[in-house]
Amino acid sequence: MFPHHREREQPIFSARAHVFQIDPATKRNWIPASKHAVTVSFFYDANRNVYRIISVGGTKAIINCTVTPSMTFTKTSQKFGQWADSRANTVYGLGFATEQQLHQFSDKFKEVKDAARLAREKSQDKELANTALSIAAPQFSQDLSDELQSPPVMCVNGPEDKLFRSQSADITLSAEKERIKKMLSEGSICEINLEAELFTLQDSNTKLVSALHEANANVEQWKKQLAAYQEETDRLREQVAELEAHGGHGPSDLLKDELTQSLEELEALLKAKDEEIHILQSKKVEYHEMERDRDEAIHRLRETEMRNAELERRIQNSEQNLNNSLEDRDRVDSEIQRAIEILDIKIFDLNDLRQSLVKLVDK
């Protein structure tokens, strides 16, 4: 009777950016909507054929914008872009870390806008077809509606007697069904948020894994370079020590200065490589934290799916109970109708008997 499961929104693209909103007072200045870069994702609702841009900061929705064909994403600088949302009466601005991320988001925005335009055209064609059908058969729909809405009336050989039937069971089932549908809707919203979080974690995890693999591939090469630099440094130090021991002048002093400069450059390069190694080690720690966050999000998503499955099971039970109640009501109506028909026959027989007795008395 009711759909057992609503098709969920699916994330189709995600990027990290600093989110801003236009100042409603001045309409010129930007107000930061997030303290740091957050994930901005495109979602597609296949059930309603709708595209949305969603960004969540903590427990608050920073952006919840439905993409329409009239929207335009404008690049105002190499790393900043904006678009206007007439429904929310605001303008959103996004600041990206690189120019490439801005281009990717702009291309995806244009692609989604074109898809939204095609979806609207299909919806308008469908509405026109439905309008034509409704104009072609208005009287049939009205008669059918009147027939369905009119209460049943039964006659027993005289004035009409309306039979009262209790609707408490139907009302209780309908209320229970509405409550379960509301719980299922809330669970679906929670599941969408968890899916967005999981999608963000998976995207970040993929980037970290790629960077970690690349770093691990270069570690051995860097170690060899460090060893070569250290050998070169030791050799230059020995040459400097030999020159200082000889105490030479003239061209030897010039060579000494060159060797000292080369030694300083190698020491600076060695220090830079050490800092890169420390950065890679810190990224490895961040990678483990992202793994833990991803596992937690997967666990929460599974719990939400289990709750949704339980709610679906309860809805199916409610529908079954409602169907059983309707069948019982139809069966009672059928029995009442048969009883009425038998009663009419008995009354008719009694009338014949009465008339016969009257004729007999008159004779």
Secondary structure, DSSP 8 states (H G I E B T S, - for coil): ---SS---EEEEEEEEEEEEEE-TTTSSSEEES-SS-EEEEEEEETTTTEEEEEEEETTEEEEEEE--TT---EE-SSSEEEEEETTTTEEEEEE-SSHHHHHHHHHHHHHHHHHHHHHHHHHHHHHHHHHHHHHHSHHHHHHHHHHHHS---EE-SSSEE------HHHHHHHHHHHHHHHHHHHHHHHHHHHHHHHHHHHHHHHHHHHHHHHHHHHHHHHHHHHHHHHHHHHHHHHHHHHHHHHT--THHHHHHHHHHHHHHHHHHHHHHHHHHHHHHHHHHHHHHHHHHHHHHHHHHHHHHHHHHHHHHHHHHHHHHHHHHHHHHHHHHHHHHHHHHHHHHHHHHHHHHHHHHHHHHHH-
